[in-house]
Structure formats: C-alpha cells, structure tokens
Amino acid sequence: NVPFEASKNELKELFSAFGVLKTLRVPKKFDGSHRGFAFVEFVSKAEAAKAMEALQSTHLYGRKLVLGYAKKEESVEAMRAKLQSQQGGGSKRRKAADGDDATGLEEDDPEALLDFSL
C-alpha cells in the first residue's frame, strides 16, 4: 500500500524522475483519503522499465514500494465491466475526488502502466 502520508504530488515527483508521466491515478475513498495504491503510466515502456528497476527496493515513509506492471485484462474498462457484471449495474461514470477521470486511462501501451503498492 502507498503510505497514507504520501501525497499525489510526492508520487508524481518520485516517478517523474524516470520519465514523462502520461497519467498518475491515486484512487480515493469516499472520505477523500486515498485507498493506499496508485497507477502510474509512462509515455514509453523504456521509462516504465527504468522506474521499475530503480524503485524495486525503495522505501517511502518507511514502507517498501511494491511495483508491478498492470495486466491488460485488469484495465479500468475491464474492472468496470467485471464490477457491472457482478452487480448487474448500468454504466455510470464517476469523477475521482482529485478531478481525474476515474475511468479515463488509455490502453495505448499497457506495459508502460505500473501498478504499485507497499
């Protein structure tokens, strides 16, 4: 899990040292605090690989970062479809509390998308 003390700006600063970020998404709970994980998407696979290699043993606020490439079938669209099939629900879009579109990740290059937690 991402330490709850860590801000989105701190995560952006940490990961942008390895390349240009396409998106950084930090899902939030209803109370506005983050859920303890994040999705970082780089412009290129090479930048994602550089961050992955460099940050494998990194600690943030005393907690070890656990990095992994997001799986293609675990895209936001796939997760939304899975949730809808489990709930039998309609297709409602929501905005994240920080203004980012919670469903707006593109799947141009799934290997450039890192999923990390601590």
C-alpha positions in Angstrom: 0.0 0.0 0.0 1.0 3.6 -0.6 1.6 5.2 2.8 -1.3 7.4 3.6 1.1 10.2 4.4 2.2 10.3 0.8 0.5 12.9 -1.4 -0.2 12.7 -5.2 2.4 15.4 -5.7 5.1 13.4 -3.9 4.3 10.4 -6.0 4.4 12.5 -9.2 7.8 13.9 -8.1 9.1 10.4 -7.3 8.1 8.8 -10.6 8.7 11.7 -12.9 12.4 11.4 -12.2 12.3 8.3 -14.5 10.4 9.8 -17.5 7.4 11.7 -18.7 4.2 10.6 -16.9 1.2 10.1 -19.1 -1.2 9.6 -16.1 -0.9 9.2 -12.3 -4.1 8.0 -10.7 -4.5 7.6 -6.9 -7.9 6.1 -6.2 -9.7 7.7 -3.3 -12.2 6.6 -0.7 -15.5 8.3 -0.1 -13.9 10.4 2.7 -11.3 11.8 0.3 -8.3 9.9 1.6 -6.5 7.7 -0.9 -7.0 3.9 -0.9 -3.4 3.0 -0.5 -2.4 2.2 -4.1 -1.8 4.1 -7.3 -1.4 3.6 -11.1 1.5 5.4 -12.9 1.5 5.4 -16.7 4.6 6.5 -18.5 4.8 7.7 -22.1 7.1 4.8 -23.0 7.9 1.2 -22.0 11.6 2.2 -21.5 10.7 4.8 -18.9 8.4 2.4 -17.1 11.2 -0.2 -17.1 13.7 2.3 -15.8 11.3 3.3 -12.9 10.6 -0.4 -12.2 14.3 -1.3 -11.9 15.3 1.7 -9.9 12.4 1.7 -7.4 12.2 -2.1 -6.6 14.0 -1.7 -3.3 12.7 1.9 -2.5 11.0 2.7 0.8 8.6 5.6 1.1 7.7 6.8 4.5 9.3 3.7 5.9 7.3 1.3 3.7 8.7 -0.7 0.8 7.3 0.0 -2.6 5.9 -3.0 -4.4 5.8 -2.4 -8.1 4.3 -4.4 -10.9 3.1 -4.0 -14.4 -0.6 -3.7 -14.7 -2.1 -6.6 -16.6 -4.0 -5.8 -19.7 -7.1 -7.6 -18.6 -7.1 -5.6 -15.4 -7.6 -2.3 -17.2 -10.0 0.2 -15.8 -12.5 -0.7 -18.5 -12.2 -4.4 -17.7 -12.5 -3.8 -14.0 -15.6 -1.7 -14.6 -17.2 -4.4 -16.8 -16.4 -7.1 -14.2 -18.0 -5.0 -11.5 -21.1 -4.3 -13.6 -21.5 -8.0 -14.4 -21.2 -8.8 -10.6 -23.7 -6.1 -9.7 -25.9 -6.2 -12.8 -25.5 -2.4 -12.9 -25.6 0.2 -15.5 -22.7 2.2 -16.9 -22.2 5.2 -14.7 -19.0 7.2 -14.9 -17.7 8.9 -11.8 -15.1 11.6 -11.3 -12.4 11.0 -8.8 -12.2 13.4 -5.9 -9.0 14.9 -7.2 -10.6 15.8 -10.5 -9.1 13.0 -12.6 -11.4 10.9 -14.6 -11.6 7.6 -12.7 -12.2 5.6 -15.9 -10.0 7.7 -18.3 -6.9 5.6 -18.6 -5.9 4.8 -22.2 -4.6 1.4 -23.2 -2.2 2.5 -25.9 0.7 0.7 -24.2 -0.3 -1.5 -21.2 3.4 -2.3 -20.4 4.0 1.4 -19.8 1.5 1.3 -16.9 2.8 0.5 -13.5 0.6 -0.7 -10.7 2.3 -0.2 -7.3 1.5 -0.6 -3.7 3.5 -1.1 -0.5 
